[in-house]
Amino acid sequence: MTMLSIIIPVYNGANYIQNCYNSIKENLSFVDKEIIFVNNGSTDNSLELLNEIEDKSVHIITTDTKGVSNARNIGINHAKGKWLFFMDVDDTIAFVDRNFLNVLHEDFDIVWIIYNKVQGNNNFHSYNSLIKEGLYDILEFSKIWHGEGMVWPFMFRRSLVKNLFFTEMSFFEDSDFLYHYLANVKNVYLSHNMIYSYFIRADSTMQAAKLGKKYVDAVTGLVRNQELLMSVSHFYKKVLGPHIVKNYLWVIRSAPSPIFKKINHIIKERNLSQSLLYGNLKQIIMASVCMFSINLFRYIFRFKV
C-alpha cells in the first residue's frame, strides 16, 4: 500500500481550512491518500467547516484542546498509509509532479521535500531546491541539511515511526520527533517533485507573549536530545550531534533576558554544555565563547535576570 496519510491539527483554523484542503485536492488528486483533520478543541466554526467537506478521503477527529503534539499523535494512531505527512492547517501544498508517485512506491526511510517560506508578498525557496535530487545516506544528508527541526519538509515511513510519538511541549516538539526518527534512518531521498508552502504569520507560535514557556520547553527538548545522543551509536552521534549542538547554541544565544537565568540554571544542572558536545574541541570552544559572551554582555549592560 502506497497511501499517503496527511495529518493536520486544527485549532481555530476556520480562516485556513478551505485553502489547505483545496491545495491537497488539486495537487494530490492522483495520489492514494487519506486526510486526517484533528479538530483540537476549536472554539470557532472550524468543525462546522470540516463537516461540510464532502470527500471520502477526509477523516475528521475531534478532541479536547491538548496541543498540537497530542493532535498529531491521535493522527498517527488513526493513520493507515505507508507514509505520514504532517501539515499545519494555515499552510498549503503548492505543487506536486506526477513523478511523485514513483517516490511513494519506493522504500526510502524518509523523503525530504522542498518548500517555500511565504511572508507577506515575499516568497523564499528552500535551500535544498539547489541540491541535487536523489538518494543520500544518512551521514551525507546530515552534511547538507541545515538541521531545521520542522517536520513538514519530510514524509515519514509509518513502519519506522513504530512507537515514536510527539512529546507534549509547546516548542521543539518537531525537532524532538525528527531527531528520534532520524536515529533509525539509513537513507534520505531528496525529492523536487513536491513543494510545500509555509506561511509566516504575525500570530505564529513564536509570538512574544508565549516566548518564555517556549524557551523553557526548548531546554526540555535539549535534555531529551542529550538522552538520545547517549543512547545511540558513535555513528549516529556524528549524524545528529552537530545539529543538536546548533540548537543548544541557538537557545542560549537567543533566550530573552527575563528567563535566561532559569535556562542557564537548567543547562548547568543537566551539564548540557559538556554532555551535548561529546568532546569535539571546536564545538566546545564555540559553546564556551558563546556562553561567556552572553553572560559578559548581560553583566555589562546590567540586564535583570
BAFI-3210 file (N, C-alpha, C; in Angstrom, 3 decimals, decimal comma, padded with zeros to 6 digits):
// residues 305
n [1|2|3|4|5|6|7|8|9|10|11|12|13|14|15|16|17|18|19|20|21|22|23|24|25|26|27|28|29|30|31|32|33|34|35|36|37|38|39|40|41|42|43|44|45|46|47|48|49|50|51|52|53|54|55|56|57|58|59|60|61|62|63|64|65|66|67|68|69|70|71|72|73|74|75|76|77|78|79|80|81|82|83|84|85|86|87|88|89|90|91|92|93|94|95|96|97|98|99|100|101|102|103|104|105|106|107|108|109|110|111|112|113|114|115|116|117|118|119|120|121|122|123|124|125|126|127|128|129|130|131|132|133|134|135|136|137|138|139|140|141|142|143|144|145|146|147|148|149|150|151|152|153|154|155|156|157|158|159|160|161|162|163|164|165|166|167|168|169|170|171|172|173|174|175|176|177|178|179|180|181|182|183|184|185|186|187|188|189|190|191|192|193|194|195|196|197|198|199|200|201|202|203|204|205|206|207|208|209|210|211|212|213|214|215|216|217|218|219|220|221|222|223|224|225|226|227|228|229|230|231|232|233|234|235|236|237|238|239|240|241|242|243|244|245|246|247|248|249|250|251|252|253|254|255|256|257|258|259|260|261|262|263|264|265|266|267|268|269|270|271|272|273|274|275|276|277|278|279|280|281|282|283|284|285|286|287|288|289|290|291|292|293|294|295|296|297|298|299|300|301|302|303|304|305]
n.u [000,843|000,617|-000,376|-000,726|-000,778|-002,091|-001,715|-003,380|-003,484|-006,048|-006,767|-008,916|-008,920|-010,467|-010,193|-008,386|-008,834|-010,214|-008,484|-006,230|-007,256|-008,153|-005,715|-004,523|-006,382|-006,298|-003,603|-002,801|-004,447|-004,080|-002,993|-003,136|-004,639|-005,234|-006,834|-006,385|-007,976|-007,540|-009,505|-008,795|-010,155|-011,340|-012,772|-014,003|-015,753|-014,550|-014,982|-017,503|-016,985|-015,209|-016,894|-018,440|-017,020|-017,123|-015,832|-014,529|-011,987|-011,363|-011,018|-012,363|-011,489|-012,345|-011,157|-010,309|-008,835|-005,596|-003,178|-000,812|000,909|-000,438|-002,624|-001,377|-000,375|-002,736|-003,541|-001,482|-002,073|-004,434|-003,760|-003,360|-001,748|001,216|003,018|003,584|002,581|002,930|001,009|000,513|-002,469|-002,680|-001,019|-000,095|-000,087|001,925|002,727|002,796|004,387|003,675|005,585|005,998|004,612|006,287|008,162|006,657|006,229|008,628|010,929|012,164|013,742|013,047|011,553|012,556|011,362|011,051|010,441|008,544|009,014|006,707|006,122|004,141|004,306|006,570|008,437|010,282|012,444|013,325|016,620|017,324|016,335|018,297|020,008|021,138|018,674|017,862|019,049|020,455|022,871|022,505|024,552|025,672|023,437|023,212|025,241|024,498|022,098|020,562|019,732|017,233|014,357|011,736|008,856|007,294|008,755|009,227|008,475|007,408|008,122|005,628|006,014|008,473|008,068|006,774|006,681|007,060|006,263|004,959|006,266|004,729|005,146|005,448|007,152|009,886|008,947|008,716|011,418|012,329|010,832|011,684|014,530|014,670|013,473|015,265|017,395|017,021|017,300|018,592|018,837|018,053|015,771|015,886|013,444|012,341|009,842|007,689|006,306|006,032|004,196|005,008|003,635|004,539|003,298|001,903|000,657|001,936|003,343|005,490|004,936|005,456|004,268|004,231|006,777|008,473|007,700|008,126|010,894|011,803|010,669|012,200|014,662|013,954|013,583|016,239|017,365|016,157|017,280|019,912|019,751|019,043|021,371|023,113|022,226|022,574|024,579|028,119|028,294|025,763|025,908|027,704|026,104|023,820|024,775|026,139|023,932|022,251|023,899|023,893|021,252|021,409|023,252|021,759|019,576|020,789|021,838|019,729|017,741|015,293|016,017|014,569|014,081|016,463|018,094|016,789|016,929|019,712|020,300|019,107|020,612|023,172|022,600|021,912|024,207|024,521|026,144|028,506|027,934|026,389|028,150|030,159|033,025|034,058|036,370|036,313|033,576|033,119|034,671|033,293|030,770|031,522|032,681|030,473|028,661|030,113|030,326|027,650|026,957|028,799|028,012|025,425|026,026|027,564|025,693|023,863|021,540|018,494|018,039]
n.v [-001,196|002,147|004,383|007,796|009,356|012,211|014,356|016,718|019,008|021,005|024,027|026,450|027,171|028,233|030,199|029,146|026,527|025,824|026,672|025,120|022,482|022,594|022,901|020,449|018,739|019,626|019,362|016,817|015,009|012,659|010,894|008,185|008,654|009,694|012,148|013,438|015,327|016,723|018,011|020,189|020,968|023,370|026,661|028,256|028,196|025,975|023,138|022,931|023,799|021,812|019,592|020,142|019,402|017,311|014,494|011,382|010,697|012,228|012,395|013,158|013,987|014,681|016,289|017,222|020,415|019,985|020,581|020,719|018,527|016,383|016,232|015,486|013,004|011,572|011,548|009,948|007,505|006,846|006,682|004,976|004,790|004,186|006,231|009,024|012,344|015,521|018,344|021,886|023,644|026,211|026,281|025,353|023,022|023,584|022,595|019,558|017,058|014,491|012,526|012,147|009,975|007,823|008,145|007,626|004,918|003,749|002,348|004,181|005,477|007,953|010,853|013,862|017,016|019,977|023,452|026,510|029,544|031,778|035,116|037,714|039,506|038,311|035,535|032,808|030,417|027,161|026,140|023,559|023,162|023,721|021,672|018,584|016,365|013,186|010,055|009,893|008,758|008,581|009,971|011,566|013,135|014,507|016,313|018,075|019,011|021,631|021,363|022,158|021,918|021,364|019,347|019,265|019,436|016,808|013,359|010,593|007,153|005,047|002,559|002,815|004,679|003,457|003,109|005,767|009,009|012,387|014,599|016,228|019,325|022,892|023,917|023,021|020,491|019,399|019,080|017,328|014,992|014,540|014,182|011,884|010,096|010,163|008,864|006,268|005,941|005,104|006,049|008,928|010,429|013,043|014,898|016,728|016,889|017,778|020,638|022,523|025,054|027,211|029,412|032,381|034,022|036,833|035,993|033,711|030,677|031,644|033,985|036,828|036,867|034,272|033,408|032,897|030,424|028,786|028,838|027,631|025,123|024,492|023,933|021,661|020,051|019,935|018,483|016,024|015,527|015,244|012,879|011,182|011,231|009,968|007,405|006,381|004,946|005,550|006,359|007,549|009,596|011,230|011,892|013,224|014,838|017,424|018,986|019,034|020,411|022,899|023,671|023,879|026,023|027,999|028,294|029,213|031,541|033,145|033,336|035,201|037,858|037,903|035,190|033,981|033,344|031,185|029,281|029,071|027,954|025,408|024,377|024,231|022,542|020,175|019,697|020,261|021,741|020,364|017,590|017,488|018,058|016,193|016,018|017,301|019,491|021,943|022,564|022,718|024,953|026,898|026,852|027,558|030,120|031,440|031,244|032,559|035,108|035,917|036,019|037,958|040,171|040,601|041,199|043,554|045,345|045,237|043,593|042,548|039,532]
n.w [000,000|-000,930|000,207|001,222|004,259|005,466|008,045|009,933|012,375|013,845|015,200|015,871|013,125|011,086|009,114|007,361|006,588|004,160|002,072|002,647|002,382|-000,326|-001,674|-001,271|-002,493|-005,173|-005,948|-005,237|-006,477|-007,915|-006,192|-003,920|-000,917|002,500|004,388|007,413|009,565|012,659|014,898|017,279|019,771|018,887|019,099|017,336|014,157|013,016|013,097|011,977|009,347|008,529|008,552|006,388|004,192|001,505|000,952|000,563|001,308|003,441|006,903|009,998|013,209|016,504|019,381|022,795|023,713|023,652|022,631|019,848|019,637|020,870|019,130|016,723|017,499|017,851|015,205|014,117|015,330|014,049|011,416|008,264|006,109|004,060|004,196|006,353|006,634|007,898|008,165|008,673|009,383|008,377|006,240|002,832|000,056|-002,623|-005,108|-006,966|-008,736|-011,167|-011,115|-008,514|-007,625|-008,141|-006,141|-003,847|-004,114|-003,582|-001,126|000,656|003,627|004,623|003,190|001,826|001,118|-000,979|-000,161|000,188|001,917|002,955|003,404|003,798|000,844|000,056|-001,088|-000,346|-001,570|-000,473|000,565|-000,175|-002,676|-004,419|-004,242|-005,507|-006,639|-005,261|-003,783|-000,583|001,762|005,352|006,682|004,667|004,160|006,622|006,397|004,397|005,171|006,994|009,546|010,452|012,508|011,698|010,925|008,652|006,160|005,524|004,719|006,476|006,949|007,956|009,085|010,281|012,194|014,313|017,728|018,206|019,241|019,379|021,777|024,553|024,264|023,975|022,219|020,156|019,811|017,286|016,345|018,265|017,737|015,095|015,303|016,891|015,170|012,991|014,104|013,514|010,856|007,649|005,070|003,013|000,855|-001,367|-002,794|-005,578|-006,472|-005,098|-003,578|-000,712|000,919|003,388|005,611|007,114|009,759|011,585|013,882|014,681|016,212|017,582|018,879|020,972|023,546|024,452|024,523|026,734|028,021|025,839|025,379|027,714|027,326|025,140|026,296|027,704|025,501|024,639|026,707|026,254|023,764|024,550|026,065|024,005|022,389|024,111|023,944|021,412|018,720|018,030|015,392|014,846|016,648|015,325|013,169|014,266|016,347|015,649|014,810|017,003|018,729|017,433|017,958|020,723|021,015|019,792|021,543|023,963|023,034|022,114|024,010|025,791|028,089|030,666|031,223|031,046|033,227|034,429|032,366|032,118|034,575|034,334|032,232|033,420|035,578|034,310|033,030|030,345|028,636|028,411|028,061|025,761|023,758|023,450|023,465|021,200|020,265|018,825|018,843|021,571|022,225|020,727|022,033|024,646|024,328|023,317|025,484|027,508|026,350|026,230|028,975|029,834|028,307|029,274|031,918|031,719|030,671|032,596|032,588|033,912|035,336]
ca.u [000,000|001,433|-001,209|-000,140|-001,636|-001,798|-002,239|-003,483|-004,156|-006,824|-007,258|-009,425|-008,330|-011,552|-009,757|-007,386|-009,201|-010,569|-007,278|-005,398|-007,884|-008,144|-004,354|-004,311|-007,276|-005,861|-002,229|-002,597|-005,629|-003,685|-002,322|-003,970|-004,368|-006,254|-006,576|-006,875|-008,083|-007,783|-010,038|-008,151|-010,886|-011,588|-013,923|-014,639|-016,578|-013,683|-015,608|-018,604|-016,396|-014,662|-018,012|-019,014|-016,189|-017,652|-014,691|-014,363|-010,616|-011,232|-011,451|-012,385|-011,436|-012,474|-010,589|-010,192|-007,657|-004,432|-001,958|-000,541|001,548|-001,495|-003,409|-000,596|-000,314|-004,031|-003,481|-000,601|-002,785|-005,506|-003,233|-003,249|-000,892|002,639|003,758|002,955|002,974|002,318|000,793|-000,160|-003,698|-002,540|-000,085|-000,676|000,794|001,997|002,950|003,202|004,569|003,222|006,716|005,931|004,100|007,441|008,780|005,809|006,321|009,934|011,033|013,113|013,462|012,402|011,584|012,773|010,817|011,416|009,356|008,616|008,612|005,933|005,883|003,582|004,488|007,874|008,397|011,661|012,569|014,235|017,962|017,502|015,942|019,544|020,775|020,760|017,672|018,370|019,158|021,654|022,914|022,161|025,689|025,710|022,312|023,484|026,207|023,862|020,918|020,894|019,336|015,938|013,608|010,336|008,527|006,565|009,510|009,564|007,483|007,943|007,588|004,873|006,593|009,640|007,621|006,554|006,155|007,535|005,197|005,359|006,267|003,867|005,878|004,925|008,247|010,901|008,337|009,032|012,802|012,437|010,303|012,513|015,840|014,481|013,200|016,491|018,317|016,730|017,256|019,833|018,907|017,109|015,579|015,508|012,538|011,945|008,529|006,642|006,659|005,150|004,241|004,930|003,294|004,989|002,240|002,125|000,115|002,561|003,602|006,617|004,541|006,240|003,595|004,433|008,172|009,102|007,445|008,691|012,330|011,975|010,401|013,342|015,680|013,447|013,919|017,684|017,614|015,767|018,312|021,083|019,477|019,095|022,770|023,741|021,711|022,826|025,951|029,045|027,946|024,630|026,379|028,273|024,997|022,895|025,452|026,334|022,663|021,791|024,751|023,361|020,063|021,893|023,818|020,675|018,777|021,488|022,127|018,552|016,750|015,026|016,671|013,828|014,090|017,800|018,624|016,176|017,507|021,110|020,304|018,805|021,764|024,244|022,139|021,937|025,539|024,304|027,227|029,563|027,462|025,862|029,196|030,874|034,464|034,505|037,044|035,828|032,236|033,231|035,151|032,180|029,757|032,094|032,802|029,114|028,095|030,864|029,978|026,292|026,996|029,536|027,176|024,323|026,579|027,968|024,527|023,016|020,221|017,916|017,632]
ca.v [000,000|003,371|005,503|008,913|009,841|013,617|014,635|018,177|019,517|022,225|024,764|027,744|027,366|028,464|031,060|028,482|025,144|025,625|026,785|023,957|021,318|022,759|022,693|018,999|018,161|019,997|018,948|015,400|014,306|011,369|010,129|007,485|009,420|009,987|013,450|013,316|016,586|016,516|019,242|020,198|021,820|024,702|027,403|028,949|027,282|025,047|021,826|023,073|023,863|020,489|018,687|020,492|018,828|016,034|013,794|010,128|010,579|013,107|011,851|014,229|013,507|015,808|016,030|018,419|021,226|019,451|020,956|020,158|017,220|015,407|016,096|014,694|011,626|010,970|011,292|008,804|006,297|006,545|006,616|003,660|004,876|003,829|007,451|010,028|013,705|016,433|019,706|022,875|023,997|027,504|026,121|024,716|022,345|024,491|021,908|018,157|016,473|013,092|011,651|011,945|008,617|006,920|008,308|006,960|003,469|003,286|002,067|005,069|005,619|009,253|011,675|015,289|017,784|021,390|024,267|027,964|030,303|032,906|036,150|038,832|039,352|037,684|034,083|032,340|028,999|026,491|025,912|022,224|023,162|023,864|020,446|017,561|015,398|011,819|009,303|010,178|008,027|009,484|010,832|012,578|014,029|015,363|017,340|019,065|019,502|022,722|020,994|022,702|020,888|021,241|018,030|019,328|019,174|015,384|012,300|009,549|005,812|004,703|001,348|003,206|005,509|002,467|003,655|007,142|009,997|013,755|014,930|017,367|020,565|023,973|024,342|021,977|019,162|018,907|018,607|016,167|013,857|014,324|013,637|010,500|009,298|010,065|007,933|004,924|006,097|004,813|006,838|010,034|010,779|014,432|014,963|018,042|016,699|018,343|021,912|022,874|026,483|027,511|030,823|033,023|034,973|037,626|035,273|032,394|030,103|032,310|035,304|037,219|036,591|032,885|033,045|032,386|028,989|028,075|028,652|026,619|023,862|024,218|023,289|020,302|019,348|019,687|017,380|014,804|015,320|014,741|011,475|010,452|011,071|008,993|006,066|005,931|004,545|006,626|006,825|008,468|010,798|012,064|012,347|014,110|015,725|018,818|019,703|019,251|021,495|024,150|024,024|024,283|027,363|028,927|028,542|030,050|032,838|033,950|033,348|036,535|038,102|037,534|033,760|033,438|032,775|029,872|028,405|028,867|027,016|024,069|023,947|023,844|021,410|018,980|019,593|020,201|022,368|019,376|016,284|017,565|018,316|014,937|016,073|017,964|020,688|023,136|022,875|023,130|026,338|027,729|026,951|028,268|031,538|031,964|031,361|033,612|036,393|036,266|036,424|039,213|041,222|040,853|041,821|044,919|046,196|045,091|043,017|041,927|038,154]
ca.w [000,000|-001,017|000,641|001,958|005,339|005,742|009,387|010,059|013,578|013,602|016,358|015,396|011,799|010,130|008,005|006,533|006,264|002,753|001,244|002,925|001,749|-001,784|-002,184|-001,275|-003,504|-006,522|-006,269|-004,960|-006,979|-008,482|-005,128|-002,942|000,301|003,497|005,007|008,787|010,297|014,091|015,463|018,589|020,705|018,310|019,618|016,211|013,361|012,286|012,962|011,022|008,012|008,227|008,273|005,079|003,133|001,021|000,367|001,290|001,804|004,602|008,188|010,997|014,590|017,429|020,705|023,627|023,440|024,368|021,936|018,526|019,775|021,119|017,900|015,770|017,996|017,514|013,769|013,894|015,761|013,106|010,045|007,650|004,934|004,122|004,519|007,199|006,277|008,854|007,671|009,509|008,673|007,705|005,127|001,647|-000,884|-003,769|-006,386|-006,938|-010,055|-011,196|-010,764|-007,070|-007,414|-008,105|-004,826|-002,859|-004,274|-003,114|000,306|001,324|005,061|004,810|001,982|002,113|000,004|-000,975|000,359|000,139|003,087|002,437|004,404|003,054|-000,599|-000,189|-001,221|-000,318|-001,876|000,447|000,040|-000,743|-004,093|-005,183|-004,038|-006,478|-006,229|-005,247|-002,540|000,200|003,029|006,445|007,007|003,599|004,409|007,781|005,997|003,523|005,883|007,905|010,903|010,860|013,209|011,296|010,378|007,390|004,925|005,449|004,775|007,347|006,776|009,155|009,688|011,067|013,317|015,376|018,979|018,355|019,243|019,702|023,199|024,859|024,500|023,153|021,348|019,957|019,690|015,944|016,252|019,143|016,977|013,917|015,674|017,336|013,971|012,195|014,763|012,988|009,401|006,923|003,840|002,838|-000,556|-001,619|-003,944|-006,087|-007,091|-004,251|-002,939|000,400|001,241|004,821|005,755|008,353|010,089|012,805|015,037|014,671|017,533|018,230|019,347|022,142|024,816|024,853|024,320|027,938|028,158|024,693|025,575|028,756|026,651|024,271|027,112|027,903|024,270|024,627|027,637|025,538|022,743|025,273|026,374|022,734|021,983|024,997|023,688|020,042|018,402|017,697|014,046|014,906|017,330|014,259|012,324|014,966|017,300|015,225|014,715|018,369|019,240|016,862|018,735|022,045|020,889|019,472|022,740|024,942|022,423|021,805|025,085|026,342|029,375|031,888|031,529|030,810|034,459|034,608|031,343|032,475|035,709|033,819|031,435|034,343|036,373|033,476|032,430|028,899|027,880|028,165|027,592|024,400|022,769|023,254|023,276|019,982|020,764|018,134|019,308|022,970|022,210|020,256|023,089|025,790|023,946|023,203|026,829|028,198|025,741|026,648|030,391|029,929|027,730|030,194|033,117|031,386|030,476|033,789|032,325|035,090|035,058]
c.u [000,881|000,645|-000,399|-001,149|-001,200|-002,495|-002,195|-004,208|-004,883|-007,239|-007,627|-008,808|-009,334|-011,105|-008,857|-007,811|-009,436|-009,349|-006,377|-005,961|-007,823|-006,759|-004,019|-005,125|-006,762|-004,508|-001,962|-003,780|-005,300|-003,034|-003,363|-003,651|-005,541|-005,846|-007,216|-006,815|-008,383|-008,205|-009,705|-008,838|-011,151|-012,837|-014,584|-015,461|-015,743|-014,369|-016,753|-018,075|-015,829|-015,775|-018,679|-018,216|-016,734|-016,563|-014,437|-012,953|-010,380|-011,807|-011,318|-012,450|-011,493|-011,948|-010,587|-008,918|-006,484|-003,140|-001,719|000,083|000,508|-002,314|-002,668|-000,521|-001,614|-004,060|-002,626|-001,329|-003,874|-005,008|-003,097|-002,265|000,527|003,459|002,932|003,494|002,208|002,228|000,268|-001,354|-003,584|-001,502|-000,786|000,381|000,764|002,079|003,327|003,259|004,138|004,358|006,772|005,417|005,242|008,121|007,989|005,921|007,642|009,926|012,133|012,744|012,719|012,549|011,626|012,273|011,290|010,204|009,615|008,288|007,957|005,649|005,417|003,676|005,810|007,758|009,828|011,700|013,594|015,555|018,111|016,999|017,169|020,432|020,256|019,750|018,261|018,459|020,496|021,675|022,805|023,315|025,853|024,622|022,627|024,442|025,597|022,609|021,341|020,411|018,024|015,084|012,161|010,080|007,867|007,422|009,812|008,311|008,118|007,307|006,900|005,459|007,811|009,264|007,379|005,949|006,616|006,357|005,768|005,244|005,441|004,715|005,278|005,962|009,266|010,289|008,620|010,433|013,011|011,975|011,246|013,850|015,727|014,188|014,484|017,503|018,087|016,744|018,615|019,972|017,810|016,999|015,126|014,687|012,229|010,535|007,377|007,148|005,585|005,288|003,991|004,733|003,732|004,015|002,539|001,647|000,687|002,855|004,758|006,241|005,129|005,596|003,861|005,897|008,814|008,941|008,105|010,192|012,621|011,704|011,550|014,449|015,250|013,756|015,394|018,053|017,265|016,778|019,573|020,913|019,523|020,531|023,487|023,352|022,065|024,299|026,803|028,719|026,815|024,925|026,961|027,171|024,193|023,586|025,598|025,041|022,064|022,604|024,269|022,134|020,437|022,415|022,733|019,871|019,501|021,828|020,893|017,509|016,546|015,592|015,870|013,868|015,482|018,351|018,078|016,770|018,954|021,228|020,071|019,990|022,893|023,863|022,240|023,290|025,468|025,500|028,361|029,013|026,899|026,975|030,120|032,321|034,954|035,067|036,498|034,461|032,242|033,677|034,038|031,158|030,260|032,193|031,424|028,526|028,776|030,457|028,600|026,292|027,703|028,680|026,048|024,820|026,912|026,758|023,460|021,605|019,716|017,417|017,301]
c.v [001,250|004,600|006,531|009,380|011,257|013,989|016,138|018,549|020,824|022,816|026,169|028,105|027,665|029,270|030,335|027,114|024,946|025,693|025,563|022,737|021,418|022,479|021,207|018,355|018,420|019,395|017,469|014,551|012,899|010,449|009,454|008,066|009,372|011,293|013,414|014,691|016,258|017,859|019,288|021,191|023,215|025,339|028,247|027,926|026,310|023,697|021,871|023,082|022,508|019,516|018,971|019,907|017,455|015,310|012,544|009,949|011,403|012,420|012,962|013,617|014,734|015,407|017,323|019,171|020,731|019,702|020,179|018,767|016,128|015,161|015,249|013,229|010,883|010,624|010,081|007,505|005,876|006,327|005,182|003,637|004,392|005,021|008,354|011,402|014,665|017,840|020,587|023,397|025,332|027,475|025,435|023,900|023,140|023,757|020,453|017,657|015,010|012,114|011,374|010,546|007,613|006,955|007,527|005,443|002,899|003,075|002,896|005,157|006,917|010,037|013,140|016,072|019,234|022,221|025,746|028,516|031,580|033,883|037,407|038,571|038,679|036,163|033,574|030,830|028,374|026,159|024,549|022,107|023,281|022,628|019,370|016,590|013,994|011,234|009,574|009,243|009,048|010,422|011,920|013,614|015,001|016,502|018,409|019,675|020,559|022,477|021,572|021,583|020,747|019,856|018,114|019,255|017,689|014,513|011,123|008,199|005,362|003,484|001,661|004,085|004,633|003,120|005,088|008,106|011,373|013,983|016,186|018,567|021,629|024,461|023,215|020,581|018,547|018,308|017,382|014,904|013,515|013,688|012,184|009,584|009,085|009,095|006,493|004,894|005,789|005,643|007,878|010,325|012,227|014,478|016,417|018,003|017,260|019,617|022,260|024,372|026,694|029,014|031,340|034,147|035,677|036,885|033,870|031,925|030,772|033,694|035,579|036,819|035,188|032,466|032,411|030,890|028,217|027,863|027,643|025,240|023,475|023,516|021,865|019,451|019,013|018,546|016,051|014,488|014,736|013,255|010,623|010,194|010,039|007,553|005,518|005,577|005,767|007,206|007,847|009,691|011,768|012,659|013,439|015,158|017,164|019,623|019,964|020,360|022,845|024,609|024,543|025,722|028,396|029,286|029,477|031,424|033,730|034,014|034,761|036,671|037,657|036,047|033,146|032,752|031,364|028,865|028,061|027,860|025,583|023,510|023,464|022,598|020,110|018,771|019,517|020,713|021,407|018,114|016,327|017,613|017,123|015,118|016,707|019,328|021,966|023,546|023,303|024,587|027,285|027,946|027,774|029,761|032,180|032,217|032,484|034,984|036,855|036,764|037,756|040,367|041,591|041,549|043,289|045,834|046,000|044,602|042,355|040,537|037,453]
c.w [000,000|-000,576|001,431|002,993|005,699|007,041|009,638|011,349|013,244|014,943|015,885|014,038|010,713|008,912|007,005|005,998|004,773|001,848|001,416|002,206|000,220|-002,374|-002,253|-002,398|-004,916|-006,882|-006,039|-005,438|-007,461|-007,439|-004,230|-001,568|001,251|004,163|006,389|009,450|011,753|014,679|016,943|019,528|020,184|018,905|018,541|015,429|012,522|012,051|011,956|009,584|007,593|007,838|006,941|003,917|002,752|000,247|001,208|001,853|003,063|005,841|009,231|012,390|015,502|018,800|021,507|023,253|024,278|023,604|020,650|018,620|019,978|019,857|016,872|016,207|017,712|016,031|013,440|014,228|014,780|011,681|009,559|006,486|005,160|004,599|005,407|006,810|007,176|008,260|008,794|008,715|007,938|006,591|003,954|000,911|-002,178|-005,108|-006,129|-008,377|-010,020|-010,907|-009,263|-006,735|-007,322|-006,744|-003,778|-002,928|-003,755|-001,599|000,968|002,804|005,362|003,517|002,390|000,922|000,080|-000,536|000,102|001,513|002,569|003,572|003,675|001,555|-000,956|-000,160|-001,336|-000,551|-000,928|-000,225|-000,615|-002,179|-004,996|-005,062|-004,990|-005,893|-006,230|-003,858|-001,870|001,409|004,159|006,812|005,948|003,824|005,536|007,441|005,099|004,154|006,883|009,329|011,374|011,451|012,795|010,712|009,008|006,121|004,703|005,364|005,499|007,013|008,057|009,857|010,532|012,261|014,541|016,618|019,241|018,258|019,602|021,207|023,423|025,270|023,601|022,143|021,301|019,828|018,318|015,881|017,135|018,406|015,824|014,269|016,130|016,156|013,173|012,803|014,306|011,455|008,782|005,664|003,795|001,350|-000,654|-002,902|-004,296|-006,660|-006,274|-003,599|-001,915|000,669|002,724|004,976|007,126|008,661|011,409|014,045|015,127|016,089|018,249|018,741|020,730|023,466|025,328|024,789|025,548|028,088|027,024|024,858|026,685|028,167|025,725|025,046|027,456|026,683|024,193|025,575|026,975|024,425|023,360|025,569|025,115|022,319|022,846|024,647|022,308|019,853|018,078|016,323|014,095|015,772|016,315|013,386|013,020|015,831|016,852|015,179|016,088|019,024|018,712|017,637|020,121|021,994|020,601|020,715|023,691|024,367|022,361|022,900|025,624|027,754|030,595|032,219|031,351|032,058|034,686|033,624|031,703|033,616|035,229|033,037|032,351|035,134|035,591|032,792|030,907|028,114|027,598|027,506|026,182|023,360|022,540|022,810|021,997|020,368|020,133|018,663|020,767|023,055|021,786|021,364|024,264|025,514|023,898|024,590|027,601|027,667|026,177|028,087|030,576|029,439|028,698|031,471|032,851|031,311|031,557|033,470|033,602|034,729|036,375]
res [m|t|m|l|s|i|i|i|p|v|y|n|g|a|n|y|i|q|n|c|y|n|s|i|k|e|n|l|s|f|v|d|k|e|i|i|f|v|n|n|g|s|t|d|n|s|l|e|l|l|n|e|i|e|d|k|s|v|h|i|i|t|t|d|t|k|g|v|s|n|a|r|n|i|g|i|n|h|a|k|g|k|w|l|f|f|m|d|v|d|d|t|i|a|f|v|d|r|n|f|l|n|v|l|h|e|d|f|d|i|v|w|i|i|y|n|k|v|q|g|n|n|n|f|h|s|y|n|s|l|i|k|e|g|l|y|d|i|l|e|f|s|k|i|w|h|g|e|g|m|v|w|p|f|m|f|r|r|s|l|v|k|n|l|f|f|t|e|m|s|f|f|e|d|s|d|f|l|y|h|y|l|a|n|v|k|n|v|y|l|s|h|n|m|i|y|s|y|f|i|r|a|d|s|t|m|q|a|a|k|l|g|k|k|y|v|d|a|v|t|g|l|v|r|n|q|e|l|l|m|s|v|s|h|f|y|k|k|v|l|g|p|h|i|v|k|n|y|l|w|v|i|r|s|a|p|s|p|i|f|k|k|i|n|h|i|i|k|e|r|n|l|s|q|s|l|l|y|g|n|l|k|q|i|i|m|a|s|v|c|m|f|s|i|n|l|f|r|y|i|f|r|f|k|v]
***
